[in-house]
């Protein structure tokens, strides 16, 4: 019991220290040499309008009593965020940060979900370097762009839900199909679920994407974009540019590794020194250990006409009986 208490205190201290470091670094980025005058004026104007809206709403909140004042203060904060988004210029700066954060947050949520629901602790990363799952990063970017557009047009909750479900389904279908077509790889399949639509799309997960998009649009996206803000200093621009370069290199290297894995399975030797280096440093053992939920080539589960998974270690006679009408 005592050791558990010490561990909790230690974990809290580590998290608190990490948050302080992030806040300090973010504040450091906001100082230094400024960008072009137009960019700075746009950002300062948006922030000024937001602060004016906050002051107006807080003045109204002071006339409330009890819980009414608490809710009024929350509404004042929401009004300030809405006013800021009305003047926000959404561009590459916010998109790179959203992809970066979404890739990590989505991976963490998925691994926690798999642990809680299936007891699995496998590594479910999607890139060779860093704790990233690009599917969630791309989903965060697409949901933000759509939410920002729907917000400007006054879309209702059910419209946001349907659009988010559609975007999520299309994203899963394209990703799953591309992995299967170009790399003979499979990271997930829904064929074993009774509500599957295709191998990579199921009704329950469309509903999940819809709820995720609605939550993202109403609760997460506005305050996240408000926190990210618009760039005003060169430090911010340089840092986000370096992050973008790193992510592009990470994605490119991952594609190269998958391509060489497919070629190795087909018995194709490396064609140059770079491919030899890839085979040495990103071998089959590395791919298997890094992408624990990924199946490539012969390692993929076979599926019969009824959607039943046929394991490779089953006797051939049993497999024939399963696929026989």
N, C-alpha and C positions, 0 to 999 in steps of 0.2 A: 504493500500500500504506500509506504513512504517513498520507495523507488519510483512508483508510478506518478506520485505527486511531483517528485523532482523532474521526471521526464516531461510532464505537462508544462511545468514552469520553464524548463529549458526550451521546449518547442515554442512556447509563447514568446520567449525572449528572441529566439532565432527569427520567427516570423516578424516580430516588431522591428528588429534590426534590419531585416531585408526591406521592409516597407520604408523605413527611414532612408535607407540607401537609395532606393528608387526615387523617392520624393526629392531627395537632395540632388540626384543626378538630373531629374526632370527640371528642377529649378535652375540648375547650372546651365542646361541647354537653352533656357529662355533668356539668358544673359549673353552679353557679348555683342559683336558687330551685327547690325540689323540688315535685313533684306531691303529690297527696293521700297521706295516711299509708298507706292500704291498698295503693296501687300501689307505693310505695317498699318496704313490708314484703314484698310478694310477690316483688319483684325481688331484694331482699337475701336472702330466704330461699332462693330458687332458687340464687343464686350461692354462698351458704354451704354448701348441700348438695353442690354441685358441687365446691367446694374440699375438703370433707371426703372425698369419694370419690377425688379426686386424691391427697390425702395418703396414704390407705390403700393405693392401688395403687402409689404410688411407694415406699412402705415395702417392699412385696413385691418390687418391681423391684430393690431394692438387694441382694437375695439371689441375683440372677441374675449370670451371668458372660458376657463377650464380647457376641456378637450377641444373645444371650438377653436381656441387660439393655436393649439398644436397643429390641427389640420389646416388652419389658415396659413401657418408658416410653411407647411409642406407645399400647399398650393402656390405660395409665393415663390418658393424655390423652383417649382415646375414651370411657373410663368416666366421666370428668368431664363430657364433653359429653352423654352419654346421661342422666346424673343431672340435668343442667340442663334437658334437654328434658322430662323427667318432670314438672317443676314449671313449665314455661313456659306462659304464657297467650298464645296466638296470636291476635292481633287486628289492627286497622287499621294500627297502627304498623309491624309487620313486613310486612304486605301491600303497603303503599305503597313501602317500600324495596325489596322483592323485585321489584315491577313496574318500578321505576326502574332497578335494576341489570340485571334480566333483559332489558329492552328494549335496553339498550346492549350488553350482553355478547352477546346473540343476534345483533344486527346485525353486530358485529365478527366473530364466528365465521362467519356466513354470507358476508360479503365476503371473508374469508380463504379460505374453502372454494371460493368461485367463482373466486378468483384462482388457487388451486392446481390446481383440476380443469379449469377451462374457460378460464383466462387472461383472465377478465373483471374489469374494475376499475370497473364501474358502481356508482352510488350506489343503495343498496337500502333507504333509509330508508322509514318508514311514516307519518311525521307531518311537518307543515310546519315545525315548530320543533324544533331539536335532533336529536342522533344517536340516534333511537329507532325501534324496530320493535315496535309494540304487540302483535303476534302472539306474539313471544317473551316479552314481559313478562307477558301473560296466561297463556301456557304455564307460565312459572316459578311464578306464583301458584297455578295449578290443580295443578301437580305437587307443590308444597309442601304444599298443603292435603290432597291425597290421600295423599302420603307420610307426613305427620304422622298422619293417621287410620289408615293401614295399619300404621304403626309401633306405634301404641297397641294394635292388635289382633294384633300378632305375625305379620304377613303374610310369606310366603316370597318368595324372589327371583322365581320364575316368576309369582306373583300380581301383584307390583309391575310386572313387565314387561308383562303382558297389560293391566292397567289403564292403564298409561302409554301403550301403543300405542293403546288405545281412545280415551283422552282426546285424544291428539294428532290422531288421524284425525278425530274429531268436530269439534275446533277448526279444522282446516284446511278441512273440508267447509263448516262454517257460515260461516267467514270468506270463502272463495272464492265461495260461493253468494250471500252478502249483497252483496259487491262487484259481482257480475255482475247481480243482480236490481235493486238500488237505484241503482247508479251506472253500469251498463253498462261496468264496468271489470274488468280482468284483470291480476293481478300475477304469477301463475304458472299453468301448466297441465301436467298429467302425461299428456295424451292421446297424446303421442308416445312414451311409455314402454310397453314390452310388458306390464308388470305393473300398469298403472293399474287402479283399481277404479272411480273416477269421474274427472271432469276435475281434481279437486283432491286426490285421495287415491290413493296407490300403495302396494303391499305393501312395497317397499323402505324407504319413508319411515315406514311403520308400525313396521317393525323398528327404524329409527333412533329413533323416538319411544320405543319400548320400552327400548332401551339407554340413551337419554338419561334416561328416568325412573328406571331402575335405578341408574345412576351418580349421578343427583341425590339419590335417596333414601338411598343408602348412603354416599356420599363428600362430596357438596357441601352438601346441605340441613342436616344436623346441625351442622356447624361454621359454616355461614353464619348460621343462626339463633342459635347461641351467640355469634357475633361481634356480631350486631345487638342481641341481648338484649331487655330490656323497658325502656320509658321510665321514667326516675326524675326528670327535670328538665323545667321548662317550656321551656327552650331546645330540647330534643329534640322535644317535642310541637309547638312552633311551627314548627320547621324542617320536620318531616315534613308538617305541615298545608300549609305553603306549597308544598312539592313536589307534594302531591296537587292543590292548586288549579291549579298550573301545568300538570300533566299533563291534568287535565280540560279546561282551556282549550285546550291543544294539540290534544287529540282533537276537541273541538267545532269548532275552527277548521278542522281538516282535513276534517271532514264537510261544513262549509259550502263549502269550496273545491271539493270533489268535486261537491257539488250544483250549484254555479254552473257548473262545467265542463260538466256534463251539460246544463244549461239553455242554456248558450251554444252547444253543439253542435246543440241543437234550435232555435236561433234565438230563444230567449226573452230579452228585454232585462231589465236589472236593474229591480226593482220599487221600490227605495228607495235612499237615500243610502249605506246600509251595503253593499248589494250592488254599487253603483257603485264603492265603495272596494275591495271584494274583487276585482272585475274588473280594477281598475287595478293593484293591488299583487300579486295572485295570478292573473296572466293564464295563457293557454295555454302561453306560453313558460316561465313559472315552473314550472308543473306538469310540463312535459316535462323541464326541466332538473333539477328536484328529485327526481322519481320516475322515474328512467331506465328501470326495468324494468316500469313500469306502462303498460298499454294501455287506452285509453278510447274507447268508441264505434267509429267507423269505423277507428281505428288498430289495433283488435284483429285478431289472426290468425283467419282462418276455418278451420273444421275440417270435413272431410267425414265421411261415414257410417262410414268405416273408421278414423277417428282421425288422418288425415293432415292436416297443416297446409297450407293454401292461401294463398300470399302474395298481397297485394293487387296487386302489380305484374305478376302473371301475366296473359297474354291471356285474354279471356273464354272463347274456344274451348277452351283447355287446361283451364280450371277445369271446364267442362262435361264434358270427357272424364274428369276425375279422379273426379267424383261419380257418373258413369254406372255402373250395375251391370255 
